[in-house]
Amino acid sequence: MSTPDIGTFTVRPLDPTRDAELLHGWVTHPKSAFWMMQEARLHDVEREYMAIAASEYHDAFLGLLDDEPVFLMEKYDPAHVELVGLYEPEPGDVGMHFLVAPTDTPVHGFTRAVITAVMEHLFADPATRRVVVEPDVGNKAVHALNEAVGFVPEREIQKPEKKALLSFCTREQFAAAVRGAAV
């Protein structure tokens, strides 16, 4: 996944033991407040990602830019994780979370390039028909990013930990959004 002016993104499976210290710095950073791990200790982060690694319905990946870790991506089956009982899943639905590593030197367009790379990775699997997200209703920045790559909000839902905006993006909506951005 190459992005002009930014570089080449690759994705690798997260290693909960090896990557916990890196992730701890990301998820506890003030800019990551919506990740809801501000008070987590290193062992809490390691335990969380060990549980994800052990799940058959949830996976975590590190996104790399020219071999440097720059984002976290989680992929999950919403019929079994996160959204059980909150909507009617369809065949080919894939849930997604992503977190861009905090930085003191932001690059214009970087986060949009990351979410585009995440979506390209998810849609690279022909079984993925629709990506499902459930960001906090107050996370206006991520709502704008989601819209930029084709997500359409459906409704607000109440999860145990937050009020969320349930949104969907089909393969066709993503392709149209990417084409529109390239114009």
Backbone hydrogen bonds, N-H to C=O, Kabsch-Sander energy under -0.5 kcal/mol:
donor,donor_aa,acceptor,acceptor_aa,energy
3,T,7,G,-3.2
6,I,3,T,-1.9
7,G,3,T,-2.4
9,F,1,M,-3.6
9,F,7,G,-0.5
10,T,64,L,-2.1
12,R,62,L,-2.4
14,L,60,A,-2.5
19,D,15,D,-3.4
20,A,16,P,-0.7
23,L,19,D,-2.7
24,H,20,A,-2.8
25,G,21,E,-1.6
26,W,22,L,-1.3
27,V,23,L,-3.2
28,T,24,H,-1.6
29,H,26,W,-1.0
32,S,29,H,-2.3
33,A,30,P,-1.1
35,W,32,S,-2.3
36,M,33,A,-1.7
37,M,27,V,-0.6
40,A,37,M,-1.8
44,D,41,R,-0.7
45,V,41,R,-2.0
46,E,42,L,-2.4
47,R,43,H,-2.4
48,E,44,D,-2.5
49,Y,45,V,-2.3
50,M,46,E,-1.8
51,A,47,R,-2.1
52,I,48,E,-1.8
53,A,49,Y,-2.1
54,A,50,M,-1.7
55,S,51,A,-0.8
55,S,52,I,-1.0
59,D,75,K,-3.0
61,F,73,M,-3.0
62,L,12,R,-2.8
63,G,71,F,-3.9
64,L,10,T,-3.3
65,L,68,E,-2.9
66,D,8,T,-2.5
66,D,64,L,-0.6
68,E,65,L,-1.8
70,V,63,G,-3.3
71,F,63,G,-1.7
72,L,99,L,-2.8
73,M,61,F,-2.6
74,E,97,H,-2.9
75,K,59,D,-2.5
76,Y,95,G,-2.3
77,D,57,Y,-2.6
80,H,77,D,-2.3
81,V,77,D,-2.1
83,L,81,V,-2.6
86,L,83,L,-2.4
87,Y,83,L,-0.8
93,D,90,E,-1.9
94,V,130,R,-2.2
95,G,76,Y,-3.5
96,M,132,V,-1.8
97,H,74,E,-2.1
99,L,72,L,-2.5
101,A,70,V,-3.1
110,F,107,V,-2.3
113,A,109,G,-2.1
114,V,110,F,-2.3
115,I,111,T,-2.5
116,T,112,R,-2.0
117,A,113,A,-2.3
118,V,114,V,-2.7
119,M,115,I,-2.4
120,E,116,T,-2.5
121,H,117,A,-2.3
122,L,118,V,-2.4
123,F,119,M,-2.8
124,A,120,E,-0.9
125,D,122,L,-1.1
128,T,125,D,-2.0
129,R,92,G,-2.3
129,R,127,A,-0.6
130,R,92,G,-1.9
131,V,169,C,-2.9
132,V,94,V,-2.9
133,V,167,S,-2.3
137,V,163,K,-2.6
139,N,136,D,-1.9
140,K,138,G,-1.9
143,H,139,N,-1.7
144,A,140,K,-2.0
145,L,141,A,-1.9
146,N,142,V,-3.0
147,E,143,H,-2.4
148,A,144,A,-2.0
149,V,145,L,-1.1
149,V,146,N,-0.7
150,G,147,E,-1.5
151,F,146,N,-2.6
152,V,168,F,-3.0
154,E,166,L,-3.5
155,R,166,L,-1.2
157,I,164,A,-2.8
159,K,157,I,-0.7
159,K,162,K,-2.9
164,A,157,I,-3.0
164,A,162,K,-0.6
165,L,135,P,-2.9
166,L,155,R,-2.5
166,L,164,A,-0.8
167,S,133,V,-2.3
168,F,152,V,-2.1
169,C,131,V,-1.9
171,R,129,R,-1.4
174,F,170,T,-2.4
175,A,171,R,-2.4
176,A,172,E,-2.4
177,A,173,Q,-2.2
178,V,174,F,-2.6
179,R,175,A,-2.5
180,G,176,A,-2.5
181,A,177,A,-1.9
182,A,178,V,-1.5
183,V,179,R,-0.7
183,V,180,G,-0.5
